[in-house]
Amino acid sequence: MVVLVDRQSAYPDYNHFDGPMAAANLFLAARALGYGTVFYTDTITDEVTRRVLQIPERYERVCITPIGVPSEWPKAPAKKELSEFIVYENFSEK
């Protein structure tokens, strides 16, 4: 699957936000349905993608993502402790 944004959309300045968010939602939906995905941006060049799929110039590619059932799911990494994410600072003591 190729995720594209429309350069001629009503708000083209938002494309760099909206395109990746659309891809992220696609990945979450695929995973919820038991499929795996990956975010490719440089494995296949934009020129090749455009030529093979005959994508008009008005569209910009965000990513390419294969969607399928993996032969096996990778093991989940160990959960980090909450203390690894929290920083305590006292700004009143300066």
PyMOL Python script that loads the backbone (N, CA, C, O; Angstrom):
from pymol import cmd

cmd.read_pdbstr("""\
ATOM      1  N   MET A   1       0.844  -1.152   0.000  1.00  0.00           N
ATOM      2  CA  MET A   1       0.000   0.000   0.000  1.00  0.00           C
ATOM      3  C   MET A   1       0.897   1.225   0.000  1.00  0.00           C
ATOM      4  O   MET A   1       1.954   1.236   0.632  1.00  0.00           O
ATOM      5  N   VAL A   2       0.465   2.261  -0.718  1.00  0.00           N
ATOM      6  CA  VAL A   2       1.199   3.516  -0.747  1.00  0.00           C
ATOM      7  C   VAL A   2       0.308   4.587  -0.128  1.00  0.00           C
ATOM      8  O   VAL A   2      -0.835   4.767  -0.549  1.00  0.00           O
ATOM      9  N   VAL A   3       0.823   5.290   0.861  1.00  0.00           N
ATOM     10  CA  VAL A   3       0.091   6.384   1.494  1.00  0.00           C
ATOM     11  C   VAL A   3       0.534   7.672   0.816  1.00  0.00           C
ATOM     12  O   VAL A   3       1.725   7.975   0.743  1.00  0.00           O
ATOM     13  N   LEU A   4      -0.445   8.426   0.322  1.00  0.00           N
ATOM     14  CA  LEU A   4      -0.184   9.666  -0.408  1.00  0.00           C
ATOM     15  C   LEU A   4      -0.910  10.830   0.233  1.00  0.00           C
ATOM     16  O   LEU A   4      -1.912  10.643   0.924  1.00  0.00           O
ATOM     17  N   VAL A   5      -0.402  12.040   0.004  1.00  0.00           N
ATOM     18  CA  VAL A   5      -1.131  13.262   0.350  1.00  0.00           C
ATOM     19  C   VAL A   5      -1.307  14.069  -0.930  1.00  0.00           C
ATOM     20  O   VAL A   5      -0.518  13.958  -1.868  1.00  0.00           O
ATOM     21  N   ASP A   6      -2.350  14.875  -0.947  1.00  0.00           N
ATOM     22  CA  ASP A   6      -2.702  15.677  -2.120  1.00  0.00           C
ATOM     23  C   ASP A   6      -2.127  17.078  -1.962  1.00  0.00           C
ATOM     24  O   ASP A   6      -2.526  17.816  -1.062  1.00  0.00           O
ATOM     25  N   ARG A   7      -1.205  17.444  -2.820  1.00  0.00           N
ATOM     26  CA  ARG A   7      -0.598  18.775  -2.752  1.00  0.00           C
ATOM     27  C   ARG A   7      -1.610  19.883  -3.035  1.00  0.00           C
ATOM     28  O   ARG A   7      -1.369  21.042  -2.698  1.00  0.00           O
ATOM     29  N   GLN A   8      -2.728  19.539  -3.643  1.00  0.00           N
ATOM     30  CA  GLN A   8      -3.760  20.525  -3.977  1.00  0.00           C
ATOM     31  C   GLN A   8      -4.935  20.476  -2.989  1.00  0.00           C
ATOM     32  O   GLN A   8      -6.021  20.971  -3.291  1.00  0.00           O
ATOM     33  N   SER A   9      -4.718  19.889  -1.828  1.00  0.00           N
ATOM     34  CA  SER A   9      -5.782  19.812  -0.820  1.00  0.00           C
ATOM     35  C   SER A   9      -6.097  21.214  -0.301  1.00  0.00           C
ATOM     36  O   SER A   9      -5.357  22.165  -0.556  1.00  0.00           O
ATOM     37  N   ALA A  10      -7.192  21.326   0.423  1.00  0.00           N
ATOM     38  CA  ALA A  10      -7.608  22.621   0.967  1.00  0.00           C
ATOM     39  C   ALA A  10      -6.554  23.210   1.909  1.00  0.00           C
ATOM     40  O   ALA A  10      -6.401  24.429   1.986  1.00  0.00           O
ATOM     41  N   TYR A  11      -5.836  22.351   2.618  1.00  0.00           N
ATOM     42  CA  TYR A  11      -4.817  22.797   3.569  1.00  0.00           C
ATOM     43  C   TYR A  11      -3.508  22.046   3.336  1.00  0.00           C
ATOM     44  O   TYR A  11      -3.131  21.206   4.153  1.00  0.00           O
ATOM     45  N   PRO A  12      -2.813  22.330   2.246  1.00  0.00           N
ATOM     46  CA  PRO A  12      -1.599  21.557   1.931  1.00  0.00           C
ATOM     47  C   PRO A  12      -0.484  21.696   2.963  1.00  0.00           C
ATOM     48  O   PRO A  12       0.381  20.824   3.058  1.00  0.00           O
ATOM     49  N   ASP A  13      -0.493  22.776   3.734  1.00  0.00           N
ATOM     50  CA  ASP A  13       0.549  22.935   4.765  1.00  0.00           C
ATOM     51  C   ASP A  13       0.429  21.885   5.862  1.00  0.00           C
ATOM     52  O   ASP A  13       1.391  21.637   6.589  1.00  0.00           O
ATOM     53  N   TYR A  14      -0.740  21.267   5.987  1.00  0.00           N
ATOM     54  CA  TYR A  14      -0.943  20.245   7.005  1.00  0.00           C
ATOM     55  C   TYR A  14      -0.571  18.853   6.518  1.00  0.00           C
ATOM     56  O   TYR A  14      -0.590  17.905   7.303  1.00  0.00           O
ATOM     57  N   ASN A  15      -0.233  18.707   5.244  1.00  0.00           N
ATOM     58  CA  ASN A  15       0.077  17.382   4.701  1.00  0.00           C
ATOM     59  C   ASN A  15       1.190  16.676   5.453  1.00  0.00           C
ATOM     60  O   ASN A  15       1.138  15.460   5.640  1.00  0.00           O
ATOM     61  N   HIS A  16       2.200  17.425   5.889  1.00  0.00           N
ATOM     62  CA  HIS A  16       3.321  16.771   6.583  1.00  0.00           C
ATOM     63  C   HIS A  16       2.915  16.267   7.966  1.00  0.00           C
ATOM     64  O   HIS A  16       3.656  15.498   8.578  1.00  0.00           O
ATOM     65  N   PHE A  17       1.749  16.686   8.472  1.00  0.00           N
ATOM     66  CA  PHE A  17       1.197  16.123   9.703  1.00  0.00           C
ATOM     67  C   PHE A  17       0.178  15.027   9.385  1.00  0.00           C
ATOM     68  O   PHE A  17       0.222  13.930   9.943  1.00  0.00           O
ATOM     69  N   ASP A  18      -0.728  15.352   8.481  1.00  0.00           N
ATOM     70  CA  ASP A  18      -1.860  14.467   8.205  1.00  0.00           C
ATOM     71  C   ASP A  18      -1.455  13.142   7.560  1.00  0.00           C
ATOM     72  O   ASP A  18      -2.009  12.097   7.899  1.00  0.00           O
ATOM     73  N   GLY A  19      -0.507  13.176   6.647  1.00  0.00           N
ATOM     74  CA  GLY A  19      -0.079  11.951   5.972  1.00  0.00           C
ATOM     75  C   GLY A  19       0.490  10.914   6.931  1.00  0.00           C
ATOM     76  O   GLY A  19       0.037   9.770   6.923  1.00  0.00           O
ATOM     77  N   PRO A  20       1.465  11.277   7.756  1.00  0.00           N
ATOM     78  CA  PRO A  20       1.993  10.306   8.721  1.00  0.00           C
ATOM     79  C   PRO A  20       0.956   9.854   9.748  1.00  0.00           C
ATOM     80  O   PRO A  20       0.987   8.706  10.193  1.00  0.00           O
ATOM     81  N   MET A  21       0.036  10.750  10.131  1.00  0.00           N
ATOM     82  CA  MET A  21      -1.014  10.328  11.068  1.00  0.00           C
ATOM     83  C   MET A  21      -1.946   9.316  10.407  1.00  0.00           C
ATOM     84  O   MET A  21      -2.384   8.364  11.053  1.00  0.00           O
ATOM     85  N   ALA A  22      -2.248   9.513   9.132  1.00  0.00           N
ATOM     86  CA  ALA A  22      -3.080   8.544   8.412  1.00  0.00           C
ATOM     87  C   ALA A  22      -2.370   7.192   8.351  1.00  0.00           C
ATOM     88  O   ALA A  22      -2.990   6.149   8.557  1.00  0.00           O
ATOM     89  N   ALA A  23      -1.056   7.220   8.064  1.00  0.00           N
ATOM     90  CA  ALA A  23      -0.283   5.976   8.013  1.00  0.00           C
ATOM     91  C   ALA A  23      -0.287   5.288   9.379  1.00  0.00           C
ATOM     92  O   ALA A  23      -0.450   4.071   9.455  1.00  0.00           O
ATOM     93  N   ALA A  24      -0.109   6.049  10.449  1.00  0.00           N
ATOM     94  CA  ALA A  24      -0.102   5.466  11.793  1.00  0.00           C
ATOM     95  C   ALA A  24      -1.434   4.798  12.107  1.00  0.00           C
ATOM     96  O   ALA A  24      -1.463   3.710  12.681  1.00  0.00           O
ATOM     97  N   ASN A  25      -2.528   5.439  11.736  1.00  0.00           N
ATOM     98  CA  ASN A  25      -3.844   4.838  11.972  1.00  0.00           C
ATOM     99  C   ASN A  25      -4.031   3.583  11.133  1.00  0.00           C
ATOM    100  O   ASN A  25      -4.640   2.615  11.588  1.00  0.00           O
ATOM    101  N   LEU A  26      -3.517   3.593   9.923  1.00  0.00           N
ATOM    102  CA  LEU A  26      -3.555   2.401   9.076  1.00  0.00           C
ATOM    103  C   LEU A  26      -2.804   1.258   9.752  1.00  0.00           C
ATOM    104  O   LEU A  26      -3.290   0.127   9.767  1.00  0.00           O
ATOM    105  N   PHE A  27      -1.628   1.537  10.312  1.00  0.00           N
ATOM    106  CA  PHE A  27      -0.824   0.514  10.979  1.00  0.00           C
ATOM    107  C   PHE A  27      -1.537  -0.042  12.206  1.00  0.00           C
ATOM    108  O   PHE A  27      -1.525  -1.250  12.443  1.00  0.00           O
ATOM    109  N   LEU A  28      -2.157   0.842  12.984  1.00  0.00           N
ATOM    110  CA  LEU A  28      -2.877   0.390  14.174  1.00  0.00           C
ATOM    111  C   LEU A  28      -4.076  -0.484  13.801  1.00  0.00           C
ATOM    112  O   LEU A  28      -4.334  -1.506  14.436  1.00  0.00           O
ATOM    113  N   ALA A  29      -4.799  -0.068  12.768  1.00  0.00           N
ATOM    114  CA  ALA A  29      -5.956  -0.852  12.326  1.00  0.00           C
ATOM    115  C   ALA A  29      -5.505  -2.215  11.802  1.00  0.00           C
ATOM    116  O   ALA A  29      -6.130  -3.234  12.096  1.00  0.00           O
ATOM    117  N   ALA A  30      -4.427  -2.231  11.031  1.00  0.00           N
ATOM    118  CA  ALA A  30      -3.915  -3.496  10.502  1.00  0.00           C
ATOM    119  C   ALA A  30      -3.530  -4.429  11.648  1.00  0.00           C
ATOM    120  O   ALA A  30      -3.867  -5.613  11.626  1.00  0.00           O
ATOM    121  N   ARG A  31      -2.833  -3.908  12.635  1.00  0.00           N
ATOM    122  CA  ARG A  31      -2.400  -4.731  13.774  1.00  0.00           C
ATOM    123  C   ARG A  31      -3.598  -5.256  14.551  1.00  0.00           C
ATOM    124  O   ARG A  31      -3.597  -6.403  14.997  1.00  0.00           O
ATOM    125  N   ALA A  32      -4.615  -4.425  14.714  1.00  0.00           N
ATOM    126  CA  ALA A  32      -5.816  -4.853  15.430  1.00  0.00           C
ATOM    127  C   ALA A  32      -6.520  -6.001  14.702  1.00  0.00           C
ATOM    128  O   ALA A  32      -7.214  -6.805  15.324  1.00  0.00           O
ATOM    129  N   LEU A  33      -6.336  -6.071  13.385  1.00  0.00           N
ATOM    130  CA  LEU A  33      -6.941  -7.131  12.588  1.00  0.00           C
ATOM    131  C   LEU A  33      -6.017  -8.331  12.397  1.00  0.00           C
ATOM    132  O   LEU A  33      -6.363  -9.281  11.695  1.00  0.00           O
ATOM    133  N   GLY A  34      -4.833  -8.284  13.028  1.00  0.00           N
ATOM    134  CA  GLY A  34      -3.916  -9.415  12.976  1.00  0.00           C
ATOM    135  C   GLY A  34      -2.887  -9.353  11.864  1.00  0.00           C
ATOM    136  O   GLY A  34      -2.269 -10.363  11.527  1.00  0.00           O
ATOM    137  N   TYR A  35      -2.700  -8.170  11.292  1.00  0.00           N
ATOM    138  CA  TYR A  35      -1.718  -8.008  10.214  1.00  0.00           C
ATOM    139  C   TYR A  35      -0.511  -7.237  10.706  1.00  0.00           C
ATOM    140  O   TYR A  35      -0.591  -6.491  11.682  1.00  0.00           O
ATOM    141  N   GLY A  36       0.603  -7.421  10.025  1.00  0.00           N
ATOM    142  CA  GLY A  36       1.818  -6.680  10.326  1.00  0.00           C
ATOM    143  C   GLY A  36       2.074  -5.654   9.231  1.00  0.00           C
ATOM    144  O   GLY A  36       1.638  -5.827   8.093  1.00  0.00           O
ATOM    145  N   THR A  37       2.779  -4.591   9.577  1.00  0.00           N
ATOM    146  CA  THR A  37       3.119  -3.532   8.623  1.00  0.00           C
ATOM    147  C   THR A  37       4.517  -3.024   8.922  1.00  0.00           C
ATOM    148  O   THR A  37       5.127  -3.389   9.927  1.00  0.00           O
ATOM    149  N   VAL A  38       5.008  -2.189   8.044  1.00  0.00           N
ATOM    150  CA  VAL A  38       6.280  -1.509   8.271  1.00  0.00           C
ATOM    151  C   VAL A  38       6.255  -0.221   7.453  1.00  0.00           C
ATOM    152  O   VAL A  38       5.594  -0.155   6.416  1.00  0.00           O
ATOM    153  N   PHE A  39       6.958   0.784   7.908  1.00  0.00           N
ATOM    154  CA  PHE A  39       6.976   2.120   7.300  1.00  0.00           C
ATOM    155  C   PHE A  39       8.229   2.248   6.431  1.00  0.00           C
ATOM    156  O   PHE A  39       9.327   2.428   6.957  1.00  0.00           O
ATOM    157  N   TYR A  40       8.074   2.159   5.116  1.00  0.00           N
ATOM    158  CA  TYR A  40       9.205   2.312   4.192  1.00  0.00           C
ATOM    159  C   TYR A  40       9.160   3.690   3.548  1.00  0.00           C
ATOM    160  O   TYR A  40       8.117   4.118   3.052  1.00  0.00           O
ATOM    161  N   THR A  41      10.281   4.375   3.556  1.00  0.00           N
ATOM    162  CA  THR A  41      10.352   5.658   2.860  1.00  0.00           C
ATOM    163  C   THR A  41      11.471   5.706   1.823  1.00  0.00           C
ATOM    164  O   THR A  41      11.409   6.494   0.880  1.00  0.00           O
ATOM    165  N   ASP A  42      12.481   4.878   1.990  1.00  0.00           N
ATOM    166  CA  ASP A  42      13.612   4.968   1.057  1.00  0.00           C
ATOM    167  C   ASP A  42      14.002   3.648   0.405  1.00  0.00           C
ATOM    168  O   ASP A  42      14.980   3.600  -0.341  1.00  0.00           O
ATOM    169  N   THR A  43      13.267   2.591   0.665  1.00  0.00           N
ATOM    170  CA  THR A  43      13.589   1.295   0.073  1.00  0.00           C
ATOM    171  C   THR A  43      13.321   1.294  -1.425  1.00  0.00           C
ATOM    172  O   THR A  43      14.110   0.761  -2.204  1.00  0.00           O
ATOM    173  N   ILE A  44      12.208   1.892  -1.820  1.00  0.00           N
ATOM    174  CA  ILE A  44      11.852   2.042  -3.234  1.00  0.00           C
ATOM    175  C   ILE A  44      11.785   3.534  -3.496  1.00  0.00           C
ATOM    176  O   ILE A  44      11.092   4.257  -2.780  1.00  0.00           O
ATOM    177  N   THR A  45      12.487   4.000  -4.502  1.00  0.00           N
ATOM    178  CA  THR A  45      12.530   5.442  -4.744  1.00  0.00           C
ATOM    179  C   THR A  45      11.167   5.988  -5.148  1.00  0.00           C
ATOM    180  O   THR A  45      10.319   5.270  -5.678  1.00  0.00           O
ATOM    181  N   ASP A  46      10.984   7.261  -4.884  1.00  0.00           N
ATOM    182  CA  ASP A  46       9.749   7.935  -5.258  1.00  0.00           C
ATOM    183  C   ASP A  46       9.538   7.880  -6.770  1.00  0.00           C
ATOM    184  O   ASP A  46       8.409   7.715  -7.232  1.00  0.00           O
ATOM    185  N   GLU A  47      10.608   8.017  -7.535  1.00  0.00           N
ATOM    186  CA  GLU A  47      10.502   7.991  -8.994  1.00  0.00           C
ATOM    187  C   GLU A  47       9.968   6.645  -9.492  1.00  0.00           C
ATOM    188  O   GLU A  47       9.114   6.603 -10.378  1.00  0.00           O
ATOM    189  N   VAL A  48      10.465   5.561  -8.928  1.00  0.00           N
ATOM    190  CA  VAL A  48      10.008   4.231  -9.327  1.00  0.00           C
ATOM    191  C   VAL A  48       8.547   4.039  -8.938  1.00  0.00           C
ATOM    192  O   VAL A  48       7.749   3.535  -9.729  1.00  0.00           O
ATOM    193  N   THR A  49       8.200   4.441  -7.721  1.00  0.00           N
ATOM    194  CA  THR A  49       6.811   4.322  -7.260  1.00  0.00           C
ATOM    195  C   THR A  49       5.874   5.080  -8.198  1.00  0.00           C
ATOM    196  O   THR A  49       4.842   4.556  -8.618  1.00  0.00           O
ATOM    197  N   ARG A  50       6.246   6.325  -8.522  1.00  0.00           N
ATOM    198  CA  ARG A  50       5.442   7.156  -9.409  1.00  0.00           C
ATOM    199  C   ARG A  50       5.248   6.524 -10.787  1.00  0.00           C
ATOM    200  O   ARG A  50       4.140   6.488 -11.323  1.00  0.00           O
ATOM    201  N   ARG A  51       6.337   6.034 -11.336  1.00  0.00           N
ATOM    202  CA  ARG A  51       6.294   5.467 -12.687  1.00  0.00           C
ATOM    203  C   ARG A  51       5.482   4.175 -12.725  1.00  0.00           C
ATOM    204  O   ARG A  51       4.609   4.015 -13.577  1.00  0.00           O
ATOM    205  N   VAL A  52       5.765   3.260 -11.812  1.00  0.00           N
ATOM    206  CA  VAL A  52       5.104   1.955 -11.823  1.00  0.00           C
ATOM    207  C   VAL A  52       3.609   2.081 -11.515  1.00  0.00           C
ATOM    208  O   VAL A  52       2.788   1.420 -12.151  1.00  0.00           O
ATOM    209  N   LEU A  53       3.258   2.915 -10.554  1.00  0.00           N
ATOM    210  CA  LEU A  53       1.857   3.053 -10.160  1.00  0.00           C
ATOM    211  C   LEU A  53       1.145   4.202 -10.875  1.00  0.00           C
ATOM    212  O   LEU A  53      -0.044   4.437 -10.656  1.00  0.00           O
ATOM    213  N   GLN A  54       1.873   4.907 -11.722  1.00  0.00           N
ATOM    214  CA  GLN A  54       1.328   6.033 -12.494  1.00  0.00           C
ATOM    215  C   GLN A  54       0.648   7.059 -11.592  1.00  0.00           C
ATOM    216  O   GLN A  54      -0.503   7.437 -11.810  1.00  0.00           O
ATOM    217  N   ILE A  55       1.379   7.493 -10.587  1.00  0.00           N
ATOM    218  CA  ILE A  55       0.866   8.459  -9.622  1.00  0.00           C
ATOM    219  C   ILE A  55       1.021   9.862 -10.196  1.00  0.00           C
ATOM    220  O   ILE A  55       2.130  10.251 -10.562  1.00  0.00           O
ATOM    221  N   PRO A  56      -0.057  10.626 -10.282  1.00  0.00           N
ATOM    222  CA  PRO A  56       0.024  12.000 -10.791  1.00  0.00           C
ATOM    223  C   PRO A  56       0.898  12.890  -9.900  1.00  0.00           C
ATOM    224  O   PRO A  56       1.040  12.629  -8.705  1.00  0.00           O
ATOM    225  N   GLU A  57       1.469  13.919 -10.473  1.00  0.00           N
ATOM    226  CA  GLU A  57       2.376  14.827  -9.767  1.00  0.00           C
ATOM    227  C   GLU A  57       1.732  15.541  -8.590  1.00  0.00           C
ATOM    228  O   GLU A  57       2.437  15.955  -7.669  1.00  0.00           O
ATOM    229  N   ARG A  58       0.431  15.696  -8.594  1.00  0.00           N
ATOM    230  CA  ARG A  58      -0.222  16.430  -7.506  1.00  0.00           C
ATOM    231  C   ARG A  58      -0.145  15.683  -6.174  1.00  0.00           C
ATOM    232  O   ARG A  58      -0.390  16.276  -5.123  1.00  0.00           O
ATOM    233  N   TYR A  59       0.192  14.392  -6.202  1.00  0.00           N
ATOM    234  CA  TYR A  59       0.268  13.595  -4.985  1.00  0.00           C
ATOM    235  C   TYR A  59       1.706  13.400  -4.544  1.00  0.00           C
ATOM    236  O   TYR A  59       2.605  13.215  -5.364  1.00  0.00           O
ATOM    237  N   GLU A  60       1.907  13.445  -3.249  1.00  0.00           N
ATOM    238  CA  GLU A  60       3.231  13.240  -2.657  1.00  0.00           C
ATOM    239  C   GLU A  60       3.185  11.986  -1.797  1.00  0.00           C
ATOM    240  O   GLU A  60       2.254  11.790  -1.015  1.00  0.00           O
ATOM    241  N   ARG A  61       4.184  11.153  -1.947  1.00  0.00           N
ATOM    242  CA  ARG A  61       4.227   9.895  -1.191  1.00  0.00           C
ATOM    243  C   ARG A  61       4.680  10.149   0.240  1.00  0.00           C
ATOM    244  O   ARG A  61       5.658  10.856   0.482  1.00  0.00           O
ATOM    245  N   VAL A  62       3.961   9.567   1.170  1.00  0.00           N
ATOM    246  CA  VAL A  62       4.338   9.597   2.583  1.00  0.00           C
ATOM    247  C   VAL A  62       5.173   8.366   2.892  1.00  0.00           C
ATOM    248  O   VAL A  62       6.254   8.468   3.472  1.00  0.00           O
ATOM    249  N   CYS A  63       4.666   7.198   2.501  1.00  0.00           N
ATOM    250  CA  CYS A  63       5.380   5.952   2.746  1.00  0.00           C
ATOM    251  C   CYS A  63       4.776   4.839   1.901  1.00  0.00           C
ATOM    252  O   CYS A  63       3.706   4.983   1.310  1.00  0.00           O
ATOM    253  N   ILE A  64       5.484   3.748   1.867  1.00  0.00           N
ATOM    254  CA  ILE A  64       4.990   2.501   1.297  1.00  0.00           C
ATOM    255  C   ILE A  64       4.919   1.526   2.463  1.00  0.00           C
ATOM    256  O   ILE A  64       5.820   1.493   3.301  1.00  0.00           O
ATOM    257  N   THR A  65       3.864   0.740   2.522  1.00  0.00           N
ATOM    258  CA  THR A  65       3.768  -0.251   3.585  1.00  0.00           C
ATOM    259  C   THR A  65       3.203  -1.561   3.063  1.00  0.00           C
ATOM    260  O   THR A  65       2.076  -1.603   2.569  1.00  0.00           O
ATOM    261  N   PRO A  66       3.973  -2.618   3.170  1.00  0.00           N
ATOM    262  CA  PRO A  66       3.386  -3.927   2.901  1.00  0.00           C
ATOM    263  C   PRO A  66       2.490  -4.294   4.085  1.00  0.00           C
ATOM    264  O   PRO A  66       2.783  -3.944   5.228  1.00  0.00           O
ATOM    265  N   ILE A  67       1.423  -4.985   3.807  1.00  0.00           N
ATOM    266  CA  ILE A  67       0.512  -5.426   4.866  1.00  0.00           C
ATOM    267  C   ILE A  67       0.320  -6.924   4.697  1.00  0.00           C
ATOM    268  O   ILE A  67      -0.052  -7.390   3.620  1.00  0.00           O
ATOM    269  N   GLY A  68       0.572  -7.672   5.750  1.00  0.00           N
ATOM    270  CA  GLY A  68       0.407  -9.115   5.659  1.00  0.00           C
ATOM    271  C   GLY A  68       0.510  -9.776   7.019  1.00  0.00           C
ATOM    272  O   GLY A  68       0.716  -9.115   8.037  1.00  0.00           O
ATOM    273  N   VAL A  69       0.365 -11.062   7.018  1.00  0.00           N
ATOM    274  CA  VAL A  69       0.480 -11.830   8.258  1.00  0.00           C
ATOM    275  C   VAL A  69       1.916 -12.339   8.345  1.00  0.00           C
ATOM    276  O   VAL A  69       2.355 -13.098   7.481  1.00  0.00           O
ATOM    277  N   PRO A  70       2.648 -11.931   9.377  1.00  0.00           N
ATOM    278  CA  PRO A  70       4.038 -12.383   9.495  1.00  0.00           C
ATOM    279  C   PRO A  70       4.104 -13.875   9.833  1.00  0.00           C
ATOM    280  O   PRO A  70       3.187 -14.430  10.438  1.00  0.00           O
ATOM    281  N   SER A  71       5.192 -14.502   9.435  1.00  0.00           N
ATOM    282  CA  SER A  71       5.369 -15.917   9.747  1.00  0.00           C
ATOM    283  C   SER A  71       5.459 -16.136  11.264  1.00  0.00           C
ATOM    284  O   SER A  71       5.072 -17.186  11.777  1.00  0.00           O
ATOM    285  N   GLU A  72       5.975 -15.126  11.965  1.00  0.00           N
ATOM    286  CA  GLU A  72       5.960 -15.145  13.431  1.00  0.00           C
ATOM    287  C   GLU A  72       6.075 -13.706  13.919  1.00  0.00           C
ATOM    288  O   GLU A  72       6.697 -12.858  13.279  1.00  0.00           O
ATOM    289  N   TRP A  73       5.459 -13.458  15.065  1.00  0.00           N
ATOM    290  CA  TRP A  73       5.524 -12.124  15.653  1.00  0.00           C
ATOM    291  C   TRP A  73       6.772 -12.025  16.508  1.00  0.00           C
ATOM    292  O   TRP A  73       7.110 -12.982  17.204  1.00  0.00           O
ATOM    293  N   PRO A  74       7.466 -10.901  16.479  1.00  0.00           N
ATOM    294  CA  PRO A  74       8.634 -10.751  17.352  1.00  0.00           C
ATOM    295  C   PRO A  74       8.193 -10.703  18.806  1.00  0.00           C
ATOM    296  O   PRO A  74       7.078 -10.288  19.120  1.00  0.00           O
ATOM    297  N   LYS A  75       9.081 -11.131  19.681  1.00  0.00           N
ATOM    298  CA  LYS A  75       8.780 -11.073  21.112  1.00  0.00           C
ATOM    299  C   LYS A  75       8.758  -9.613  21.553  1.00  0.00           C
ATOM    300  O   LYS A  75       9.569  -8.805  21.100  1.00  0.00           O
ATOM    301  N   ALA A  76       7.839  -9.290  22.422  1.00  0.00           N
ATOM    302  CA  ALA A  76       7.752  -7.931  22.958  1.00  0.00           C
ATOM    303  C   ALA A  76       8.953  -7.677  23.872  1.00  0.00           C
ATOM    304  O   ALA A  76       9.332  -8.548  24.655  1.00  0.00           O
ATOM    305  N   PRO A  77       9.548  -6.493  23.775  1.00  0.00           N
ATOM    306  CA  PRO A  77      10.660  -6.194  24.677  1.00  0.00           C
ATOM    307  C   PRO A  77      10.161  -6.053  26.110  1.00  0.00           C
ATOM    308  O   PRO A  77       8.976  -5.816  26.349  1.00  0.00           O
ATOM    309  N   ALA A  78      11.071  -6.200  27.046  1.00  0.00           N
ATOM    310  CA  ALA A  78      10.713  -6.043  28.455  1.00  0.00           C
ATOM    311  C   ALA A  78      10.210  -4.616  28.690  1.00  0.00           C
ATOM    312  O   ALA A  78      10.723  -3.658  28.111  1.00  0.00           O
ATOM    313  N   LYS A  79       9.215  -4.499  29.536  1.00  0.00           N
ATOM    314  CA  LYS A  79       8.667  -3.184  29.863  1.00  0.00           C
ATOM    315  C   LYS A  79       9.667  -2.405  30.697  1.00  0.00           C
ATOM    316  O   LYS A  79      10.315  -2.949  31.591  1.00  0.00           O
ATOM    317  N   LYS A  80       9.782  -1.125  30.390  1.00  0.00           N
ATOM    318  CA  LYS A  80      10.657  -0.266  31.178  1.00  0.00           C
ATOM    319  C   LYS A  80       9.922   0.187  32.428  1.00  0.00           C
ATOM    320  O   LYS A  80       8.695   0.284  32.450  1.00  0.00           O
ATOM    321  N   GLU A  81      10.686   0.455  33.447  1.00  0.00           N
ATOM    322  CA  GLU A  81      10.112   0.984  34.674  1.00  0.00           C
ATOM    323  C   GLU A  81       9.671   2.422  34.446  1.00  0.00           C
ATOM    324  O   GLU A  81      10.302   3.157  33.687  1.00  0.00           O
ATOM    325  N   LEU A  82       8.600   2.819  35.094  1.00  0.00           N
ATOM    326  CA  LEU A  82       8.086   4.168  34.969  1.00  0.00           C
ATOM    327  C   LEU A  82       9.139   5.198  35.353  1.00  0.00           C
ATOM    328  O   LEU A  82       9.174   6.296  34.797  1.00  0.00           O
ATOM    329  N   SER A  83       9.989   4.844  36.296  1.00  0.00           N
ATOM    330  CA  SER A  83      11.035   5.772  36.754  1.00  0.00           C
ATOM    331  C   SER A  83      12.016   6.135  35.632  1.00  0.00           C
ATOM    332  O   SER A  83      12.712   7.145  35.734  1.00  0.00           O
ATOM    333  N   GLU A  84      12.082   5.341  34.579  1.00  0.00           N
ATOM    334  CA  GLU A  84      12.955   5.657  33.450  1.00  0.00           C
ATOM    335  C   GLU A  84      12.396   6.784  32.583  1.00  0.00           C
ATOM    336  O   GLU A  84      13.111   7.346  31.754  1.00  0.00           O
ATOM    337  N   PHE A  85      11.127   7.110  32.773  1.00  0.00           N
ATOM    338  CA  PHE A  85      10.478   8.128  31.951  1.00  0.00           C
ATOM    339  C   PHE A  85      10.187   9.423  32.703  1.00  0.00           C
ATOM    340  O   PHE A  85       9.890  10.445  32.084  1.00  0.00           O
ATOM    341  N   ILE A  86      10.268   9.390  34.010  1.00  0.00           N
ATOM    342  CA  ILE A  86       9.889  10.542  34.823  1.00  0.00           C
ATOM    343  C   ILE A  86      11.133  11.284  35.287  1.00  0.00           C
ATOM    344  O   ILE A  86      12.113  10.681  35.724  1.00  0.00           O
ATOM    345  N   VAL A  87      11.068  12.597  35.182  1.00  0.00           N
ATOM    346  CA  VAL A  87      12.153  13.450  35.667  1.00  0.00           C
ATOM    347  C   VAL A  87      11.556  14.418  36.675  1.00  0.00           C
ATOM    348  O   VAL A  87      10.567  15.092  36.387  1.00  0.00           O
ATOM    349  N   TYR A  88      12.146  14.486  37.837  1.00  0.00           N
ATOM    350  CA  TYR A  88      11.683  15.404  38.872  1.00  0.00           C
ATOM    351  C   TYR A  88      12.646  16.573  38.945  1.00  0.00           C
ATOM    352  O   TYR A  88      13.848  16.396  39.144  1.00  0.00           O
ATOM    353  N   GLU A  89      12.105  17.764  38.782  1.00  0.00           N
ATOM    354  CA  GLU A  89      12.927  18.970  38.907  1.00  0.00           C
ATOM    355  C   GLU A  89      12.157  19.987  39.716  1.00  0.00           C
ATOM    356  O   GLU A  89      10.930  20.065  39.646  1.00  0.00           O
ATOM    357  N   ASN A  90      12.879  20.745  40.468  1.00  0.00           N
ATOM    358  CA  ASN A  90      12.253  21.815  41.246  1.00  0.00           C
ATOM    359  C   ASN A  90      12.755  23.132  40.681  1.00  0.00           C
ATOM    360  O   ASN A  90      13.906  23.510  40.901  1.00  0.00           O
ATOM    361  N   PHE A  91      11.900  23.822  39.960  1.00  0.00           N
ATOM    362  CA  PHE A  91      12.312  25.064  39.311  1.00  0.00           C
ATOM    363  C   PHE A  91      12.286  26.253  40.259  1.00  0.00           C
ATOM    364  O   PHE A  91      12.785  27.324  39.913  1.00  0.00           O
ATOM    365  N   SER A  92      11.724  26.090  41.431  1.00  0.00           N
ATOM    366  CA  SER A  92      11.666  27.200  42.375  1.00  0.00           C
ATOM    367  C   SER A  92      13.003  27.396  43.095  1.00  0.00           C
ATOM    368  O   SER A  92      13.211  28.439  43.716  1.00  0.00           O
ATOM    369  N   GLU A  93      13.912  26.420  43.027  1.00  0.00           N
ATOM    370  CA  GLU A  93      15.198  26.517  43.718  1.00  0.00           C
ATOM    371  C   GLU A  93      16.300  26.970  42.769  1.00  0.00           C
ATOM    372  O   GLU A  93      17.286  26.257  42.582  1.00  0.00           O
ATOM    373  N   LYS A  94      16.150  28.101  42.192  1.00  0.00           N
ATOM    374  CA  LYS A  94      17.201  28.584  41.277  1.00  0.00           C
ATOM    375  C   LYS A  94      17.718  29.908  41.671  1.00  0.00           C
ATOM    376  O   LYS A  94      18.601  30.449  41.006  1.00  0.00           O
TER     377      LYS A  94
END
""", "prot")
cmd.dss("prot")
cmd.show_as("cartoon", "prot")
cmd.util.cbc("prot")
cmd.orient("prot")
